[in-house]
Amino acid sequence: MPRPQPGPFGPAPPARGGAGLGRRPPIGRGLGPGPGPAPGPAPGLRPAGSPGAAAPAELLLSALAVRIVRRLSAPGPPPGPPAAAAMPGLGVCIVGSGNWGSAISKIVGRNVCHSGRFSPAVRLWVFEETVGGRKLSDIINQDHENVKYLPGHKLPPNVVAVPDVVAAVEEADVLVFVLPHQFIAPTCAQMVGHLKPGAFGISLIKGVDEGPGGLKLISDLIREKLSIEVSVLMGANIANEVAEEKFCETTIGCKNPEHGQIYKELFQTPNFRVTVVEDCDTVEICGALKNVVAVGAGFCDGLGFGDNTKAAVIRLGLMEMVAFAKLFCRGPVAVATFLESCGVADLIATCYGGRNRRVAEAFVRSGKTIEELEREMLNGQKLQGPQTAAEVYKVLTQKEMVDKFPLFVTVYQICYEGKSVQRFIECLQQHPEHV
Ligand SMILES: NC(=O)c1ccc[n+]([C@@H]2O[C@H](COP(=O)([O-])OP(=O)(O)OC[C@H]3O[C@@H](n4cnc5c(N)ncnc54)[C@H](O)[C@@H]3O)[C@@H](O)[C@H]2O)c1
């Protein structure tokens, strides 16, 4: 349990309203499953993986998807009446089709069919690449599988891959951003001036960007570039497990209760339980910082330490996350948010299962650089932890608080300054938490 003030490492940083446990009830609590889909298959939809012929709804959606693909790939302006006439309801676009974007498209694709609130076709922006001699967007639209980033999982037929980012977003009311954070700024730049009035978004992106004053949240970057309301979704959500429909929880940070309800309807399933809270910045910063801690956990695995050490890394990492959030976030930081899926649960999952941990372990065992291992081990996927450590280090240097965050700082120094990985254990031994 986090200790009461003052902060985890001696005097608390300038007051940001650090709250005690249970200070603020999550705004999604007490809503029950809400109007989201009831457990079990929706009428007219075949449950995932069940044998037998496609249900009529699925066939209809498939036909609809084919029509949309034809319209979007036709040269010149799309013919016929405005799409809204044919497809009432909120249009949803998923901006990004990597491992997580593809997994979440399985959920969103199904949920839009259960609810009268959304248009039945979901657009999935695909950064086009060739896989086995075919365009990835064609593979997704014809075979309903992202064979590169989520192989082995069928996507719902109403999820339509669109390689042109403007065509993908221009009719969307709800934008789901799910790209590696290094690509978000150039992608938003292409979208400027092409969004529907009143569109709003949610970021599933874990990481931070570099800002003039130090570190910048990805949601802030999107808000600034596109002038839209942006919420966030973070949690212990390893994409492959979500795609396999293994039970998990997630946290949505959203200040607008109406949007919170829409997101709950869009994302919640019996095996993907959503809690909505208000302190978005804390939710988002958790999602970025846990990747730095996971790199540390990977170092310990590579050095041959055991579960006790890993638990200590998780605990000390969590304390640094809380302290950093209080230092950095604009609004109040409710410590209770760290007990949501976006906090402690995501930290545990990432320190045991994530790619940052895996690559960091290989870094110790192989002696190769992080860049080499990213290329060799991740098949085009991106690491977030080392880059986030570098952004965090800049902020701490500017604020002259490097000595208060030894775990974050040592991860940075090992990844970028050639510090010996053995020194990671020393940083744990001398951690200010024990002084
Ligand atoms: N994978 C997970 O388990 C998981 C879970 C939760 C959150 N996240 C977060 O979701 C975000 C997206 O991660 P992911 O795992 O879906 O991605 P990924 O690493 O699996 O895939 C990389 C993606 O980047 C795209 N890409 C490559 N070059 C590009 C460019 N120049 N411009 C635009 N796009 C380009 C690729 O086409 C691909 O879609 C990240 O912030 C990640 O931290 C991932």
The ligand as an SDF file (V2000), in Angstrom:
LIG
                    3D

 44 48  0  0  0  0  0  0  0  0999 V2000
    0.7700   -4.9820  -28.4070 N   0  0  0  0  0  0  0  0  0  0  0  0
    0.2900   -4.9110  -27.1880 C   0  0  0  0  0  0  0  0  0  0  0  0
    0.1840   -5.9130  -26.4800 O   0  0  0  0  0  0  0  0  0  0  0  0
   -0.1810   -3.5870  -26.6600 C   0  0  0  0  0  0  0  0  0  0  0  0
   -1.0650   -3.5890  -25.5920 C   0  0  0  0  0  0  0  0  0  0  0  0
   -1.5060   -2.3780  -25.0840 C   0  0  0  0  0  0  0  0  0  0  0  0
   -1.0430   -1.1940  -25.6540 C   0  0  0  0  0  0  0  0  0  0  0  0
   -0.1750   -1.2350  -26.7040 N   0  0  0  0  0  0  0  0  0  0  0  0
    0.2430    0.0470  -27.2650 C   0  0  0  0  0  0  0  0  0  0  0  0
   -0.4330    0.2230  -28.4940 O   0  0  0  0  0  0  0  0  0  0  0  0
    0.3570    1.0230  -29.3760 C   0  0  0  0  0  0  0  0  0  0  0  0
    0.4530    0.3210  -30.7140 C   0  0  0  0  0  0  0  0  0  0  0  0
    1.1720   -0.8700  -30.5360 O   0  0  0  0  0  0  0  0  0  0  0  0
    0.9520   -2.1680  -31.4030 P   0  0  0  0  0  0  0  0  0  0  0  0
    1.4420   -3.2960  -30.5480 O   0  0  0  0  0  0  0  0  0  0  0  0
   -0.4090   -2.2420  -31.9480 O   0  0  0  0  0  0  0  0  0  0  0  0
    1.9350   -1.8920  -32.6290 O   0  0  0  0  0  0  0  0  0  0  0  0
    2.9990   -2.8980  -33.2540 P   0  0  0  0  0  0  0  0  0  0  0  0
    4.3400   -2.6290  -32.6620 O   0  0  0  0  0  0  0  0  0  0  0  0
    2.4520   -4.2840  -33.2020 O   0  0  0  0  0  0  0  0  0  0  0  0
    3.0030   -2.5440  -34.8010 O   0  0  0  0  0  0  0  0  0  0  0  0
    3.6930   -1.5120  -35.4150 C   0  0  0  0  0  0  0  0  0  0  0  0
    2.6820   -0.7540  -36.2520 C   0  0  0  0  0  0  0  0  0  0  0  0
    3.2890    0.4460  -36.7280 O   0  0  0  0  0  0  0  0  0  0  0  0
    2.9570    0.5790  -38.1060 C   0  0  0  0  0  0  0  0  0  0  0  0
    3.9580    1.4340  -38.7540 N   0  0  0  0  0  0  0  0  0  0  0  0
    5.2140    1.1150  -39.1510 C   0  0  0  0  0  0  0  0  0  0  0  0
    5.7890    2.1940  -39.7110 N   0  0  0  0  0  0  0  0  0  0  0  0
    4.8860    3.2000  -39.6480 C   0  0  0  0  0  0  0  0  0  0  0  0
    4.8930    4.5670  -40.0420 C   0  0  0  0  0  0  0  0  0  0  0  0
    5.9700    5.1130  -40.6090 N   0  0  0  0  0  0  0  0  0  0  0  0
    3.7860    5.3120  -39.8210 N   0  0  0  0  0  0  0  0  0  0  0  0
    2.7070    4.7830  -39.2320 C   0  0  0  0  0  0  0  0  0  0  0  0
    2.6260    3.4900  -38.8320 N   0  0  0  0  0  0  0  0  0  0  0  0
    3.7100    2.7250  -39.0350 C   0  0  0  0  0  0  0  0  0  0  0  0
    2.9350   -0.8170  -38.6130 C   0  0  0  0  0  0  0  0  0  0  0  0
    2.2240   -0.9020  -39.8160 O   0  0  0  0  0  0  0  0  0  0  0  0
    2.1990   -1.5150  -37.4750 C   0  0  0  0  0  0  0  0  0  0  0  0
    0.8260   -1.3530  -37.6100 O   0  0  0  0  0  0  0  0  0  0  0  0
    1.6910    1.2220  -28.6680 C   0  0  0  0  0  0  0  0  0  0  0  0
    1.7050    2.4700  -28.0500 O   0  0  0  0  0  0  0  0  0  0  0  0
    1.7070    0.1310  -27.6170 C   0  0  0  0  0  0  0  0  0  0  0  0
    2.4700    0.4960  -26.4880 O   0  0  0  0  0  0  0  0  0  0  0  0
    0.2450   -2.3920  -27.2220 C   0  0  0  0  0  0  0  0  0  0  0  0
  1  2  1  0
  2  3  2  0
  2  4  1  0
  4  5  1  0
  4 44  2  0
  5  6  2  0
  6  7  1  0
  7  8  2  0
  8  9  1  0
  8 44  1  0
  9 10  1  0
  9 42  1  0
 10 11  1  0
 11 12  1  0
 11 40  1  0
 12 13  1  0
 13 14  1  0
 14 15  2  0
 14 16  1  0
 14 17  1  0
 17 18  1  0
 18 19  2  0
 18 20  1  0
 18 21  1  0
 21 22  1  0
 22 23  1  0
 23 24  1  0
 23 38  1  0
 24 25  1  0
 25 26  1  0
 25 36  1  0
 26 27  1  0
 26 35  1  0
 27 28  2  0
 28 29  1  0
 29 30  1  0
 29 35  2  0
 30 31  1  0
 30 32  2  0
 32 33  1  0
 33 34  2  0
 34 35  1  0
 36 37  1  0
 36 38  1  0
 38 39  1  0
 40 41  1  0
 40 42  1  0
 42 43  1  0
M  CHG  2   8   1  16  -1
M  END
$$$$
